[in-house]
Structure formats: C-alpha cells, structure tokens
Amino acid sequence: MPQPRAAQPALPQTAPNDRQSNRQPDNARTAAPTGGQAGAQAGNQDRVSDILRADQPAADVLIVGAGPVGIRAAQELVQKGRSVTVLSTEVVTPYNRVRLTPLLGGDVQFSDISLLEQEETELPYALHYGQRVVRIDPDFKHVVTAAGTVWPYQTLILATGSDAFVPRIAGRETPGVYTFRTADDASALIARSFSARHVAVIGGGLLGLEAARGMRQRQCKVTVIEHETHLMPRQLDRVAGAQLSKNIEELGVTVRTGVAVREILGETRVTGLMLSDGMRVDCDTVIICTGVRPNIQLARAARLHIGAGITVDDRMQTSDPSIYAVGECAEHRGQLFGLVGPGYAQAQVAAQVIAGQEAVFEGTAPTTKLKVIGAEVFSVGEIEQLEVQPNVRSHVWHEGDLYRRIFIDRGRIVGALAVGKWDQASRVQDAVQQGATVYPWMLFRFRRQGLIWPVSDDAADEMPDSAPLCNCTGVTCGQVRGAMAQGCATPAEISAQTGAGTVCGTCVPLLAEMIDAGAQPAPMPLWKPVLALSAIAGLAALLPILLGYVPLPTSYDPDSLRVWLWQDNIVKQYSGFILLGLTLMAFAIGLRKRFRFMDRLGGFDGWRLVHIGIGLATLAGLFAHTGFNLGSGWNLALAVFFIGAILIGSVAGLATGADHELRARRIGSARKPPRKMPTWLHILALWPLPVLILFHVLASYAF
Ligand SMILES: Cc1cc2nc3c(=O)[nH]c(=O)nc-3n(C[C@H](O)[C@H](O)[C@H](O)COP(=O)(O)OP(=O)(O)OC[C@H]3O[C@@H](n4cnc5c(N)ncnc54)[C@H](O)[C@@H]3O)c2cc1C
C-alpha cells in the first residue's frame, strides 16, 4: 500500500488504513498546474521534488474519483486480486449520485445511498477523502493533490466524472441560485426548501425534471423552463415531450418550453427570472440544470488526448498506456455517456484489461428508462439524430396518455421512445442494441396495438437472456436467471447478488415479475385425473400401432360379435354416427373459449377433463366402428389423422397435468408453458378431420 508524503505545510499523514485520518481534507495547499516558461520551470522543479518525495512503493492501481464508477472499478479490481487506492475529493462517504433525487425528495436518508458495501474499516481497498488531485505526471507515474501529497502509481484510472454546467446567465451568482449534482447541492436544496416558496428550474432535461420532482415533493411551487420546444429534447420527440409536460403539470409543476432565461433577477437574493419572450417568472429560488461538463482538466494538463472528454480506446486506455479513464469523464468513439450504466460497463472492462484479461467496451445506444415525476419515460438511441435522417422511417402508436414511436432503418430497429408504461421496453432496448429486424407484420401490429411482439410473448420470462433488466448496472435478464438458479428467491436477494435494482430502482417491479414467472408453480386443479386419463388415452391410441387390427372371421357366424360389429351395415352406421357425435363433442372445447355464455357450463378445468374423457371414448368408438382395421386411401388418411390427433392430445394432456413439475425442472415457463407446443399440434392435426370425415361419409353412402 503506498504511503504518500505531504508537502509543506504537512498534513498529519497516517497509514491509509487509518480511516479517521483518511477523512481529513487534503486542501492545505493549492497547487495548480503551471503554464508558460516560468511556469514550466516551476513545474519541472515541482516534478523533481515530487519524485524525491515519492519514495514509497507505487500504488498498484490508483483511482482518482470516488463516484459510482470509480468505486465500481475498485470493487472489480479487488475481485481480480489487485491492490487498489481510491482518492476522493469529497469528504463524505462515496454515494450513489443517481439516488440524490429521492434524497432531495425525502424518500431516503443519506445512509441509504452509500456506495460502500462494507464498514469503512473493512473495505478491501484504501479510500482517502479530501484528496483533490491537481496534477498528473505521466512520465514519473504519480499524481499530486492540492495539498501537495504525492501518490505514485503503476496504473492510474481517471474516474473524475462531470461537474454541473452553469451557462453565463446574468445574475447566476445571486444568493438563492443552486445547482444539483452533488450531495452538498442536495443538502443545500433540502435546507432551502424549508423557506423556498417558488422554485424555478432552468432546464427541462432529465436532471431538471428530477430536481423539480424533489422540490415539488417538499411542497414548493415549481416552474420548469426549457428553451427547446419540448421537455427532454435529447430523449423525446415533440409529441412525447408535450405528453410528458401534460403528465407533469397534472402533478402541479408548471412547464414553460420554447423560452430561454435572459436574466436572474434580484440584488441580494433571487426575486425572479426574466425570460426571452419578455415575461417574468417570480421565484425565490433557482436551480440551474443545464447539463454537465466532463472533468478533463487533469488529462489536458497531462497532455493526454482529449476531445469533449478524455479520449479512450475500446479497452478504456487513454493515449498513455498506464492511464485509463472511465465513466462520465471518458469519451469513447466520440461519444460521452451521461448515464451510470455504461460507466459501470467501462469500469468492468478497464478492470479486466488491467488484470490482464481480454475485454472491450463496444459502446451502448444511449438509453433512458425512468419514472420522471411519476411518468414513465423510455428512450433508446440517438433520437434527435434519427428524427432528421432521411433513410430512417418511424412508426407511431398513440392512445390516451400512452405514446410510443419506433425508428426503423432498412428493416432494423435503431431507436424507440415512449411516454407511459410499455412492458416491452426492455425487449425493445435489447432489439435496438442488437439491431434486430422488424418485419412488416410486426410494424402492422405496432401501429394497431403499440406492441412489436404479441403480448403473450412479452412476459418477463420471455425476455432474451441478453435483454438488459437494469440499465443502471447493466445486469441482464440472463444474469438474473442465473441468480435465481442459484437460489435467490426475492428481489432483495437478487439485488444483493447481481446489483440489479440497487441504483435508481426503476427495474425492481420487473425483477419481481421475473421472480414470479420463475417461482415454483402451483399444480393446476384436477391435475391427477388429467394425467391419468391422458396416459390411458395415449396408450389406447398406440394400440393399433402396437397390436394391429382385429381380424374378421373367415367363415360366417351369425352369433359372432365381430361379424355383428364390423360386417352388419346397420351396426356400422350406428357406430359411425356415435363416433361422429363423440368427435363433435370433443370439438366443443374449442367453442368454450370463444363463446362467453358457455362459461356457465362449468370451469375450464372441468371441461378439459371431460374433453380428455371424450377423446378416450372416441378411441373406443373407433375400435367399435373399425376394429382398428384402418383400411386404405382416404379411410386410412382419416384414421391416421384421427389417431394422431388423439395421440398428440394425450401428450398435451400429460404436459398439462405435469406442468408444475416440468416448470420446476425449468422445462418451459409460465408464459411458455410446456403444453403449448403439443396443444397447438393437437389443434393442427384436427383441422383436416372435418373434410376427411365428409369424404368418408359420402363415400360410404355412394358405394
Ligand atoms: C440528481 C442526479 C440524478 C441522476 N439520475 C440518473 C439516472 O436515473 N440514471 C443514470 O443512469 N444516471 C443518472 N445520473 C447520472 C449519474 O449520476 C452519473 O452518470 C454517474 O454519477 C457518473 O459516475 P462517475 O463516477 O463517472 O462520475 P461522478 O459521479 O461525477 O463522480 C466523479 C467523482 O470524482 C471526483 N473528482 C472529480 N475531480 C477530481 C479530482 N481532481 N480529484 C479527485 N476527485 C475528483 C468528484 O468529486 C466525484 O466524486 C444522475 C445524476 C444526478 C446528479
């Protein structure tokens, strides 16, 4: 473990394991990166003295930034047996930034949003508070903090995240103006909410709406001002934005779109906002939520390649092979990710690469799936760009408060958005990530019903293993199923094992649905008689194959039952019509589902049992009519379909009766029950029967 030494004036330095002292802010001296010639000289002297002072063994992996992604990188690396030191500029326990909104709204306490999985004294990595890194020396592999403490490293990970971006609006320094990015911001806003009456939120993006929600929950009057034409312009189109505005206004938040804030009014305290359309909004508190800017100053000063963020390759490596960047500060293939899910994926990749494993981050389509002030919002893909691309066609479904739109490029789905609940959202997200093909009939269904797949195919247990269940942590349905197979039976147990649902919590209902779907199913009513009758029917249907037919007597014997049954025309007609009647009765179960009035004739479980009984009786009827002498030509075809339908029906009956046992052995699932396939085959085999029976009857009378 590295033992840093502080420059003058020296902070009391203790071993990193002394958590008490680790909390001391390291801000006794402000050392900024130098510039110009004099600066360069001073810089060189600094570097030499830094090297002399850095006489401790270098950290195996040093992480700058203790946000969610930095901490995730530390956890991943420790699991891979690496020794890790994390430097945090903040002096509070690392926390889950995503959950600042429920903290602001009063739904959770600070202790609930901690990122630490253990007591601080038991952490498997060294965590140092108040360590604001102000310089990286890539040549001599160390970083220097504001207090002059030198931290050597072998591998460095930059996880410095972003800061709130405050545009140059006149009056932005006035008391009563806030941002919403850190725990300190949240604390300041909570304190302010006790005296605030009217809060104006500048910015109608995700963060602005989150801030609005928090302050509204604290009983403040809230107005959101968005200079684009609609809310969440990066994630939603105009109609969806308008729908969201409507939903939000119903909750008592005023929304103004299409106007910019020209000035924040007030001398010693905020009194209002002056808008670009000349209107004034009276307010005593302003929250600026106009986006974030990645923290790239350290990387720039260290001459790492930068763009809008710190440029990284697919292995999360910067232009210096010993330095990695992950999370909101990293720019991958020209893209910045303002969400925590991709950051976690990057942390995992960086940890794997550092541990000597092969791993690449291939990027993800930007995805938002959240409850924004009680309204569910879903967006995947670069919506703003897709809207203007000439080769991309979009399809819309709108009904009441529900709005859905999908974007198709040459038959493949490339983006989607929705306001209001959409059960298929996770599957759509997966389809966009995979660039799945959407066929014309799927588009037809979408335009009519707002569903890409039939509803029964969209249950939690039907989602492919690759479908993301939790966007924040990147946990897929497959991983959740894996946890369930290992015995996790509650959302809390699955969260503890996989991390799913631990960040924003939006996916917890889906998690519960998956558990329900995978739970030990209860046996269906009457399952034992269903099993028994189906088994008997199956065996009976095999008799003509196993035993063959009953031969006719070679000489005439008027007392012979065989002669009476199979050679007397009248008896044959009777047995034939009885068989036809039984067959029609067996068909009646199909009508039972279609005609509601038939509900009065008993529950479906009873009908099913009777249906199987009739199936068995038709076999007896067939025997009485033919002695299993199946004939040839059309007669043979009729008999084959007849017996085949009963045989498959008996398999369907067995699968139905044993449904709970089969599903417990993970054969089939609640939405894809084991009986589904044989039942459909049974129905399919019945289709030719009416025509074949008609032929048979006509032929019998004609000849
Ligand atoms: C209110 C709110 C709600 C959000 N909701 C969602 C959501 O629902 N879903 C979602 O996916 N995302 C959401 N986000 C975004 C999400 O929080 C970020 O994507 C995530 O925090 C990025 O993690 P990070 O570790 O890369 O950066 P950060 O969380 O910004 O952490 C970076 C850390 O590095 C530290 N640091 C910076 N510079 C230095 C330095 N020089 N020396 C030492 N330390 C330094 C910072 O102090 C900070 O602690 C939300 C954000 C906010 C603010």
Ligand as a Chemical Component Dictionary entry (heavy atoms), coordinates in Angstrom:
data_LIG
# 
_chem_comp.id                   LIG 
_chem_comp.type                 NON-POLYMER 
_chem_comp.pdbx_formal_charge   0 
_chem_comp.three_letter_code    LIG 
# 
loop_
_chem_comp_atom.comp_id 
_chem_comp_atom.atom_id 
_chem_comp_atom.alt_atom_id 
_chem_comp_atom.type_symbol 
_chem_comp_atom.charge 
_chem_comp_atom.model_Cartn_x 
_chem_comp_atom.model_Cartn_y 
_chem_comp_atom.model_Cartn_z 
_chem_comp_atom.pdbx_ordinal 
LIG C1  C1  C 0 -29.540 14.056 -9.477  1  
LIG C2  C2  C 0 -28.986 13.100 -10.476 2  
LIG C3  C3  C 0 -29.790 12.071 -10.945 3  
LIG C4  C4  C 0 -29.274 11.157 -11.865 4  
LIG N1  N1  N 0 -30.084 10.166 -12.291 5  
LIG C5  C5  C 0 -29.570 9.221  -13.117 6  
LIG C6  C6  C 0 -30.361 8.099  -13.502 7  
LIG O1  O1  O 0 -31.517 7.969  -13.128 8  
LIG N2  N2  N 0 -29.785 7.153  -14.297 9  
LIG C7  C7  C 0 -28.488 7.272  -14.718 10 
LIG O2  O2  O 0 -28.005 6.383  -15.418 11 
LIG N3  N3  N 0 -27.727 8.329  -14.379 12 
LIG C8  C8  C 0 -28.225 9.311  -13.590 13 
LIG N4  N4  N 0 -27.445 10.374 -13.220 14 
LIG C9  C9  C 0 -26.072 10.469 -13.755 15 
LIG C10 C10 C 0 -25.130 9.610  -12.928 16 
LIG O3  O3  O 0 -25.173 10.010 -11.605 17 
LIG C11 C11 C 0 -23.731 9.739  -13.480 18 
LIG O4  O4  O 0 -23.720 9.200  -14.776 19 
LIG C12 C12 C 0 -22.728 8.979  -12.621 20 
LIG O5  O5  O 0 -22.671 9.525  -11.331 21 
LIG C13 C13 C 0 -21.331 9.079  -13.255 22 
LIG O6  O6  O 0 -20.415 8.461  -12.386 23 
LIG P1  P1  P 0 -18.863 8.813  -12.394 24 
LIG O7  O7  O 0 -18.266 8.040  -11.285 25 
LIG O8  O8  O 0 -18.328 8.682  -13.750 26 
LIG O9  O9  O 0 -18.787 10.383 -12.056 27 
LIG P2  P2  P 0 -19.245 11.193 -10.782 28 
LIG O10 O10 O 0 -20.433 10.598 -10.173 29 
LIG O11 O11 O 0 -19.339 12.598 -11.233 30 
LIG O12 O12 O 0 -18.042 11.011 -9.774  31 
LIG C14 C14 C 0 -16.792 11.594 -10.029 32 
LIG C15 C15 C 0 -16.090 11.810 -8.697  33 
LIG O13 O13 O 0 -14.774 12.244 -8.969  34 
LIG C16 C16 C 0 -14.450 13.293 -8.099  35 
LIG N5  N5  N 0 -13.399 14.110 -8.702  36 
LIG C17 C17 C 0 -13.502 14.929 -9.759  37 
LIG N6  N6  N 0 -12.316 15.527 -10.000 38 
LIG C18 C18 C 0 -11.446 15.073 -9.060  39 
LIG C19 C19 C 0 -10.101 15.318 -8.779  40 
LIG N7  N7  N 0 -9.378  16.177 -9.476  41 
LIG N8  N8  N 0 -9.517  14.673 -7.743  42 
LIG C20 C20 C 0 -10.225 13.775 -7.000  43 
LIG N9  N9  N 0 -11.540 13.504 -7.219  44 
LIG C21 C21 C 0 -12.137 14.158 -8.256  45 
LIG C22 C22 C 0 -15.756 14.043 -7.933  46 
LIG O14 O14 O 0 -15.774 14.811 -6.769  47 
LIG C23 C23 C 0 -16.741 12.906 -7.860  48 
LIG O15 O15 O 0 -16.893 12.469 -6.546  49 
LIG C24 C24 C 0 -27.936 11.307 -12.318 50 
LIG C25 C25 C 0 -27.136 12.352 -11.858 51 
LIG C26 C26 C 0 -27.653 13.239 -10.942 52 
LIG C27 C27 C 0 -26.791 14.349 -10.452 53 
# 
loop_
_chem_comp_bond.comp_id 
_chem_comp_bond.atom_id_1 
_chem_comp_bond.atom_id_2 
_chem_comp_bond.value_order 
_chem_comp_bond.pdbx_ordinal 
LIG C1  C2  SING 1  
LIG C2  C3  SING 2  
LIG C2  C26 DOUB 3  
LIG C3  C4  DOUB 4  
LIG C4  N1  SING 5  
LIG C4  C24 SING 6  
LIG N1  C5  DOUB 7  
LIG C5  C6  SING 8  
LIG C5  C8  SING 9  
LIG C6  O1  DOUB 10 
LIG C6  N2  SING 11 
LIG N2  C7  SING 12 
LIG C7  O2  DOUB 13 
LIG C7  N3  SING 14 
LIG N3  C8  DOUB 15 
LIG C8  N4  SING 16 
LIG N4  C9  SING 17 
LIG N4  C24 SING 18 
LIG C9  C10 SING 19 
LIG C10 O3  SING 20 
LIG C10 C11 SING 21 
LIG C11 O4  SING 22 
LIG C11 C12 SING 23 
LIG C12 O5  SING 24 
LIG C12 C13 SING 25 
LIG C13 O6  SING 26 
LIG O6  P1  SING 27 
LIG P1  O7  DOUB 28 
LIG P1  O8  SING 29 
LIG P1  O9  SING 30 
LIG O9  P2  SING 31 
LIG P2  O10 DOUB 32 
LIG P2  O11 SING 33 
LIG P2  O12 SING 34 
LIG O12 C14 SING 35 
LIG C14 C15 SING 36 
LIG C15 O13 SING 37 
LIG C15 C23 SING 38 
LIG O13 C16 SING 39 
LIG C16 N5  SING 40 
LIG C16 C22 SING 41 
LIG N5  C17 SING 42 
LIG N5  C21 SING 43 
LIG C17 N6  DOUB 44 
LIG N6  C18 SING 45 
LIG C18 C19 SING 46 
LIG C18 C21 DOUB 47 
LIG C19 N7  SING 48 
LIG C19 N8  DOUB 49 
LIG N8  C20 SING 50 
LIG C20 N9  DOUB 51 
LIG N9  C21 SING 52 
LIG C22 O14 SING 53 
LIG C22 C23 SING 54 
LIG C23 O15 SING 55 
LIG C24 C25 DOUB 56 
LIG C25 C26 SING 57 
LIG C26 C27 SING 58 
# 
